[in-house]
Amino acid sequence: MDLLFKAYPNSSDDEPEPDPEPDPEPKPVNHQHLPFRPSKRPKPEYLFPTLDLQKREEAPLPGRYVSKRERALAGAVSQAHEPNPIHRDHHVINLSVLGSISELDLPHDVLSSMRHKPKDRTQLSQIPGKLSVALHGHAKAVNAVHWSPTHVHLLASAGMDQTICIWNVWSRGQEKARVFSFHNAAVKDVKWSQQGPFVLSCGYDCSSRLIDVEKGLESLIFRDDQVVGVIKFHPDDSNLFLSGGSKGRLRLWDVRTGKVVHEYIRGLGPILDVEFSTDGKQFVSSSDVAGSNISENSIIVWDISRQVPLSNEVYAEAYTCPCVRYHPFDPYFVAQSNGNYIAIFSSKPPFKLDKYKRYESHGVSGFPIKCNFSLDGEKLASGSSDGSIYLYNSRSSVLVKKIKAYEEACVDIAFHPILSNVIASCSWNGDVSVFE
């Protein structure tokens, strides 16, 4: 099925070409419905440019003949592919502004807790317990949730209903603050930028899109030749992000130029997940590899600058891994396995699998179940195909708590960047929930 949606200007015109000299008394032309030539976009003065609205030129004087060529030039939008893969649309206003994204709408106790960030890791040991806020707004399954690191009261969610929702979670007014429908197909992933109220999203329409949340505008579009299933900002340089897609292509993009900085080619199956190492010099990719060589290329550790695999025989089991995550401090990473467990690997060569310890009890069963470490690294939370959230002691791999969250699969888990006892989750039935 072709997931690329292309618009072509209709330049056909059955009218004959006009005579070189117009009639002495030309008929007035109705200019009300004439399209107008888009004006040149001024250079942005800030890091993430926002697309300007389409400006209209003054209409021609009544009575002046407008030729076929002039009408075509004024109305057609060029479809030529730029050498730079970045695309800029003029139809970028999002009118679904439902509430405020300001923290001033928060209750005093919540605002006070957020402003008093713990100074050391020892204060980050609380375990979420009960449902705090239930957020309803997606019509289909939700694939991802992510807290803003700079506006910590805001949560983003990406859905199969082609929308991105921005939630002002504890607002005393409207919790659903924004709904963005810029994608033309299901949205697979969403990530907040470290540089302010911007979210990056990707999906089945073969694009990644940078959105200015505050203004409700689409800033940049990064066109791809594959369904883009996962995106991740570089931990040290938020101008760079990594994308992986259905054709197995991994690309590192620069949002300042819109160009691909590096491409990592290995002939892989669909990319399921990517994760940067804590120092930003490496990343891990997980792909859906079929055939007899499933033990090769399922999980690959890459050198970012050299664009070569450091190891492609990390995981020898015959299972795909829909999620990979690095521990925030310790030298290991984990991979969520369709074998219904989370495997542990050393983050140092030769990246060995820990054969004596893994996280068990939850289910995956073919769902894109994700997991995440807490900020202090003491806990690992995982979704599950049974609709529950499983919380493990990251060091011992012992199950600490199980929270029944949904009737259908719990797909993603996100720890709050400041409040250690708060996590967000999303479900295959379209619900988003916050527990504390």
C-alpha positions as CSV (number, residue, x, y, z in Angstrom):
1,M,0.0,0.0,0.0
2,D,1.4,3.4,-1.0
3,L,1.6,5.5,2.1
4,L,3.0,8.5,0.4
5,F,0.5,11.2,-0.2
6,K,1.4,13.4,-3.1
7,A,-0.4,16.5,-4.4
8,Y,0.0,17.5,-8.1
9,P,-1.1,20.9,-9.5
10,N,-3.6,20.6,-12.2
11,S,-1.9,22.7,-14.9
12,S,-4.2,21.5,-17.8
13,D,-6.2,24.2,-19.4
14,D,-8.5,23.7,-22.4
15,E,-8.7,27.4,-23.2
16,P,-6.8,28.5,-26.3
17,E,-3.8,30.7,-26.0
18,P,-4.8,34.4,-26.2
19,D,-4.0,36.6,-29.1
20,P,-0.8,38.7,-28.5
21,E,-2.9,41.8,-28.3
22,P,-5.9,41.9,-26.1
23,D,-9.3,43.2,-27.2
24,P,-9.8,47.0,-27.0
25,E,-12.4,46.4,-24.3
26,P,-11.4,43.3,-22.4
27,K,-13.9,41.6,-20.1
28,P,-13.3,42.1,-16.4
29,V,-11.7,39.1,-14.7
30,N,-13.1,37.8,-11.4
31,H,-10.0,37.8,-9.2
32,Q,-11.8,36.6,-6.1
33,H,-10.9,32.9,-6.7
34,L,-7.5,33.4,-8.2
35,P,-4.7,31.7,-6.3
36,F,-1.7,33.8,-5.3
37,R,2.0,33.3,-5.5
38,P,3.5,32.4,-2.1
39,S,5.9,34.9,-0.9
40,K,9.5,34.1,0.0
41,R,10.0,32.8,3.5
42,P,12.2,35.1,5.6
43,K,15.3,33.6,7.3
44,P,14.4,32.5,10.8
45,E,16.1,34.3,13.7
46,Y,15.9,31.4,16.1
47,L,17.1,27.8,16.2
48,F,14.0,25.9,15.2
49,P,12.3,28.0,12.4
50,T,8.6,28.2,12.2
51,L,6.9,28.3,8.8
52,D,5.4,31.6,7.9
53,L,1.8,31.8,6.9
54,Q,1.0,32.1,3.2
55,K,1.0,35.8,2.2
56,R,-1.2,37.1,-0.6
57,E,0.0,39.6,-3.2
58,E,-2.3,42.4,-4.2
59,A,-4.8,41.4,-6.8
60,P,-4.3,42.7,-10.4
61,L,-6.3,45.7,-11.4
62,P,-9.8,44.9,-12.6
63,G,-10.0,44.7,-16.4
64,R,-6.4,43.5,-16.9
65,Y,-6.2,40.2,-18.8
66,V,-4.5,37.4,-16.9
67,S,-2.9,34.9,-19.3
68,K,-2.9,31.1,-18.9
69,R,0.9,31.2,-18.1
70,E,0.4,33.8,-15.4
71,R,-2.4,31.9,-13.8
72,A,-0.4,28.7,-13.8
73,L,2.6,30.5,-12.2
74,A,0.4,32.1,-9.6
75,G,-1.5,29.0,-8.6
76,A,0.8,26.1,-8.9
77,V,2.9,25.0,-6.0
78,S,6.2,23.5,-7.1
79,Q,6.5,19.8,-6.6
80,A,10.1,19.5,-7.6
81,H,12.3,17.6,-5.1
82,E,14.8,19.8,-3.4
83,P,18.4,18.5,-3.0
84,N,17.8,19.3,0.7
85,P,15.3,16.7,1.9
86,I,13.6,19.3,4.2
87,H,10.1,20.4,3.1
88,R,8.2,23.5,4.1
89,D,4.5,23.7,3.9
90,H,2.3,26.8,4.1
91,H,-0.7,25.0,5.4
92,V,0.6,24.6,8.9
93,I,-1.8,26.4,11.2
94,N,-3.3,24.0,13.7
95,L,-6.7,25.2,15.0
96,S,-7.1,22.5,17.7
97,V,-5.9,24.7,20.6
98,L,-8.1,23.5,23.4
99,G,-6.5,24.7,26.6
100,S,-3.5,26.5,28.1
101,I,0.0,25.0,28.2
102,S,1.0,27.5,31.0
103,E,2.1,26.1,34.3
104,L,0.0,28.9,35.9
105,D,-3.0,26.7,35.6
106,L,-1.5,24.1,37.9
107,P,-2.5,23.6,41.6
108,H,-0.1,25.3,44.0
109,D,1.0,22.0,45.6
110,V,1.9,20.4,42.2
111,L,3.7,23.6,41.0
112,S,5.7,23.7,44.3
113,S,6.8,20.1,44.0
114,M,8.0,20.6,40.5
115,R,10.1,23.7,41.4
116,H,11.8,21.9,44.3
117,K,13.8,19.3,42.3
118,P,15.7,16.8,44.4
119,K,19.4,17.5,44.5
120,D,20.7,14.0,44.7
121,R,19.7,10.5,43.6
122,T,19.0,9.2,47.1
123,Q,15.7,11.2,47.1
124,L,14.5,9.5,44.0
125,S,13.3,6.2,45.3
126,Q,9.6,6.4,45.5
127,I,7.3,4.0,43.7
128,P,4.1,5.0,41.9
129,G,1.0,3.4,43.3
130,K,-2.4,4.6,42.2
131,L,-4.1,6.3,39.2
132,S,-3.8,10.1,39.5
133,V,-5.1,11.4,36.2
134,A,-6.9,9.6,33.3
135,L,-6.5,11.3,30.0
136,H,-9.0,10.5,27.2
137,G,-8.7,11.9,23.8
138,H,-7.3,9.4,21.3
139,A,-9.7,7.5,19.1
140,K,-7.3,4.6,18.5
141,A,-4.2,2.9,20.1
142,V,-1.5,5.2,21.6
143,N,2.0,4.3,20.5
144,A,4.1,6.5,22.7
145,V,4.1,9.0,25.6
146,H,6.9,11.5,26.5
147,W,7.3,14.1,29.3
148,S,8.8,17.5,28.3
149,P,12.2,18.0,30.0
150,T,11.8,21.8,29.9
151,H,8.1,22.2,30.5
152,V,7.7,19.3,33.0
153,H,3.9,19.7,33.4
154,L,3.4,18.8,29.7
155,L,3.0,15.3,28.3
156,A,2.9,14.4,24.6
157,S,1.2,11.3,23.2
158,A,1.3,9.8,19.7
159,G,-1.7,7.9,18.3
160,M,-2.8,5.6,15.5
161,D,-5.6,8.1,15.0
162,Q,-3.1,10.4,13.2
163,T,-2.9,12.9,16.0
164,I,-0.5,14.1,18.6
165,C,-2.0,15.3,21.9
166,I,-0.3,17.7,24.3
167,W,-1.6,17.3,27.8
168,N,-1.3,19.9,30.6
169,V,-1.7,17.0,33.0
170,W,-2.6,18.7,36.3
171,S,-4.4,21.7,34.8
172,R,-7.4,23.0,36.7
173,G,-9.0,23.8,33.3
174,Q,-8.7,21.8,30.1
175,E,-6.1,18.9,30.4
176,K,-5.9,18.4,26.7
177,A,-4.2,21.6,25.6
178,R,-3.3,20.8,22.0
179,V,-4.3,18.3,19.3
180,F,-2.0,18.3,16.2
181,S,-3.2,16.6,13.0
182,F,-0.2,17.4,10.7
183,H,0.4,13.7,9.9
184,N,-1.6,12.1,7.1
185,A,-1.4,8.6,8.7
186,A,-0.8,7.0,12.0
187,V,1.8,8.6,14.3
188,K,4.4,6.1,15.6
189,D,6.6,8.1,17.9
190,V,6.9,11.5,19.6
191,K,9.8,13.2,21.4
192,W,10.2,16.6,23.1
193,S,13.2,18.7,22.3
194,Q,15.6,19.8,25.0
195,Q,15.4,23.4,23.6
196,G,11.9,24.4,24.5
197,P,8.3,23.7,23.6
198,F,9.0,21.7,20.4
199,V,8.0,18.1,19.7
200,L,9.4,15.8,17.0
201,S,7.1,13.2,15.6
202,C,7.1,10.5,13.0
203,G,4.8,8.0,11.4
204,Y,3.3,6.0,8.6
205,D,3.2,9.0,6.2
206,C,7.0,8.6,5.7
207,S,7.9,11.8,7.4
208,S,9.3,13.3,10.6
209,R,7.8,16.6,11.7
210,L,9.1,19.3,14.1
211,I,6.2,21.2,15.7
212,D,6.1,24.4,17.7
213,V,3.7,23.5,20.5
214,E,3.3,27.0,21.8
215,K,2.3,28.5,18.5
216,G,0.6,25.4,17.1
217,L,2.7,25.5,14.0
218,E,4.6,22.9,12.0
219,S,8.2,24.1,11.8
220,L,10.0,21.6,9.6
221,I,9.2,18.4,7.7
222,F,11.7,15.7,7.0
223,R,10.6,13.5,4.1
224,D,11.7,9.9,4.0
225,D,11.4,7.0,1.6
226,Q,10.1,4.6,4.3
227,V,7.6,4.5,7.1
228,V,9.4,6.1,10.1
229,G,8.8,4.1,13.2
230,V,11.1,5.6,15.8
231,I,13.0,8.9,16.4
232,K,15.5,9.9,19.1
233,F,17.3,13.2,19.8
234,H,21.0,13.0,20.5
235,P,21.6,13.3,24.2
236,D,24.3,16.0,23.9
237,D,23.2,17.9,20.7
238,S,19.5,18.3,20.3
239,N,20.0,19.7,16.8
240,L,20.6,16.1,15.8
241,F,18.1,13.2,15.8
242,L,18.2,9.6,14.7
243,S,15.4,8.0,12.7
244,G,14.7,4.4,11.8
245,G,12.1,3.0,9.4
246,S,10.4,0.1,7.7
247,K,13.1,-0.4,5.1
248,G,15.8,-0.8,7.7
249,R,17.4,2.5,7.0
250,L,18.9,4.5,9.9
251,R,19.6,8.2,9.4
252,L,21.1,10.9,11.6
253,W,19.4,14.3,10.7
254,D,20.4,17.9,11.5
255,V,17.4,20.1,12.1
256,R,19.4,23.3,11.3
257,T,20.0,22.2,7.7
258,G,17.3,19.5,7.2
259,K,20.0,17.2,5.8
260,V,21.1,13.7,6.6
261,V,24.4,13.9,8.4
262,H,25.1,10.1,8.5
263,E,23.3,7.1,7.1
264,Y,23.9,3.6,8.7
265,I,23.5,0.9,6.0
266,R,23.3,-2.8,6.9
267,G,20.4,-4.3,4.9
268,L,18.3,-4.7,7.9
269,G,14.6,-5.4,8.4
270,P,12.2,-2.8,9.8
271,I,13.8,-0.8,12.6
272,L,11.9,-1.4,15.9
273,D,13.8,0.9,18.2
274,V,17.0,3.0,18.6
275,E,18.8,4.2,21.7
276,F,21.8,6.5,22.2
277,S,24.5,5.5,24.8
278,T,24.9,7.9,27.7
279,D,28.0,9.5,26.2
280,G,26.4,9.9,22.8
281,K,29.2,8.2,20.9
282,Q,27.3,5.0,20.2
283,F,23.7,3.9,19.7
284,V,21.9,0.5,19.7
285,S,19.4,-0.4,17.0
286,S,16.8,-3.2,17.1
287,S,15.4,-4.6,13.9
288,D,12.9,-7.2,12.8
289,V,15.1,-9.8,11.1
290,A,13.6,-12.8,9.5
291,G,15.2,-16.0,8.2
292,S,18.0,-18.3,9.4
293,N,20.3,-15.5,10.4
294,I,18.0,-14.0,13.0
295,S,20.8,-14.1,15.6
296,E,22.7,-11.6,13.4
297,N,21.6,-8.0,13.1
298,S,18.7,-8.3,15.5
299,I,20.5,-6.0,17.9
300,I,23.4,-3.9,16.6
301,V,25.7,-1.5,18.5
302,W,26.9,1.3,16.2
303,D,29.7,3.8,16.2
304,I,28.0,7.1,15.4
305,S,30.9,8.9,13.8
306,R,32.4,6.0,11.8
307,Q,28.9,4.7,10.7
308,V,30.0,1.1,11.3
309,P,28.7,-1.7,13.5
310,L,30.8,-2.4,16.6
311,S,28.9,-5.6,17.0
312,N,26.0,-7.3,15.2
313,E,25.9,-10.6,17.1
314,V,24.7,-9.2,20.4
315,Y,21.5,-11.2,20.8
316,A,21.4,-14.9,19.7
317,E,17.8,-15.7,20.7
318,A,15.2,-16.1,18.0
319,Y,13.1,-13.2,19.2
320,T,12.6,-9.7,18.1
321,C,13.1,-6.8,20.5
322,P,10.6,-3.9,20.3
323,C,12.5,-1.7,22.7
324,V,16.1,-1.1,23.8
325,R,17.2,1.2,26.7
326,Y,20.5,2.2,28.2
327,H,20.8,2.4,32.0
328,P,21.4,6.1,32.9
329,F,24.5,5.4,35.0
330,D,25.7,1.8,35.0
331,P,27.5,0.2,32.0
332,Y,24.6,-1.9,30.5
333,F,21.6,-1.7,28.4
334,V,18.4,-3.8,28.2
335,A,16.2,-5.1,25.4
336,Q,12.6,-5.9,25.6
337,S,12.2,-9.4,24.1
338,N,9.2,-11.0,22.5
339,G,10.2,-14.0,24.6
340,N,8.3,-12.2,27.4
341,Y,11.3,-11.0,29.3
342,I,13.8,-8.1,29.3
343,A,17.4,-9.2,28.5
344,I,20.5,-7.4,29.9
345,F,23.7,-6.7,27.9
346,S,27.0,-5.1,28.8
347,S,27.4,-1.7,27.1
348,K,31.2,-2.3,26.8
349,P,32.7,-4.6,24.1
350,P,32.0,-7.4,23.4
351,F,28.5,-6.4,24.6
352,K,27.8,-9.8,26.3
353,L,24.4,-11.0,27.3
354,D,23.9,-11.6,31.0
355,K,22.8,-15.2,31.1
356,Y,22.1,-15.2,34.8
357,K,19.8,-12.3,35.2
358,R,16.8,-10.9,33.4
359,Y,13.4,-9.2,34.1
360,E,10.5,-11.6,33.9
361,S,6.8,-11.9,34.7
362,H,5.3,-9.5,32.2
363,G,4.1,-10.3,28.7
364,V,4.9,-8.9,25.3
365,S,3.0,-11.3,22.9
366,G,3.8,-9.4,19.7
367,F,2.8,-5.9,21.0
368,P,5.3,-3.0,20.7
369,I,5.8,-3.0,24.5
370,K,8.4,-0.5,25.8
371,C,10.3,-0.1,29.1
372,N,12.1,2.7,30.8
373,F,14.5,3.3,33.6
374,S,13.8,5.8,36.4
375,L,15.9,8.9,36.6
376,D,17.9,7.5,39.5
377,G,18.4,4.2,37.7
378,E,17.0,2.2,40.6
379,K,13.8,1.1,38.9
380,L,12.9,-0.4,35.5
381,A,9.2,-0.1,34.5
382,S,7.7,-2.1,31.6
383,G,4.3,-2.2,30.0
384,S,2.7,-5.6,29.3
385,S,0.3,-7.3,27.0
386,D,-2.0,-8.0,30.0
387,G,-2.6,-4.2,30.5
388,S,-0.4,-3.9,33.6
389,I,2.6,-1.9,34.6
390,Y,5.5,-3.9,36.0
391,L,8.1,-2.2,38.2
392,Y,11.4,-4.0,38.9
393,N,14.4,-3.3,41.0
394,S,16.9,-2.6,38.3
395,R,19.9,-4.1,40.1
396,S,18.4,-7.3,41.4
397,S,15.7,-7.7,38.6
398,V,13.2,-8.6,41.3
399,L,9.6,-7.5,40.6
400,V,8.7,-4.8,43.1
401,K,5.1,-3.9,42.1
402,K,2.5,-4.6,39.5
403,I,-0.2,-2.1,38.7
404,K,-3.3,-3.0,36.7
405,A,-3.8,-0.1,34.4
406,Y,-5.8,-1.2,31.3
407,E,-8.0,-3.9,29.9
408,E,-5.8,-4.0,26.8
409,A,-2.0,-3.9,26.4
410,C,0.0,-1.2,28.1
411,V,2.3,-0.1,25.4
412,D,4.6,2.6,26.8
413,I,5.9,3.9,30.1
414,A,7.5,7.3,30.9
415,F,9.0,8.4,34.2
416,H,8.4,12.1,35.1
417,P,11.7,14.1,34.8
418,I,11.4,15.6,38.3
419,L,8.6,13.9,40.3
420,S,10.1,10.5,41.0
421,N,6.8,9.0,42.1
422,V,5.0,9.9,38.8
423,I,4.8,7.8,35.6
424,A,2.8,8.2,32.5
425,S,1.6,5.2,30.4
426,C,-0.5,4.6,27.3
427,S,-2.7,1.7,26.1
428,W,-3.7,-0.1,23.0
429,N,-7.3,1.0,23.6
430,G,-6.4,4.7,23.3
431,D,-6.1,5.7,26.9
432,V,-3.3,7.8,28.5
433,S,-2.9,7.6,32.3
434,V,-0.7,9.2,35.0
435,F,0.1,7.2,38.2
436,E,1.6,8.5,41.4
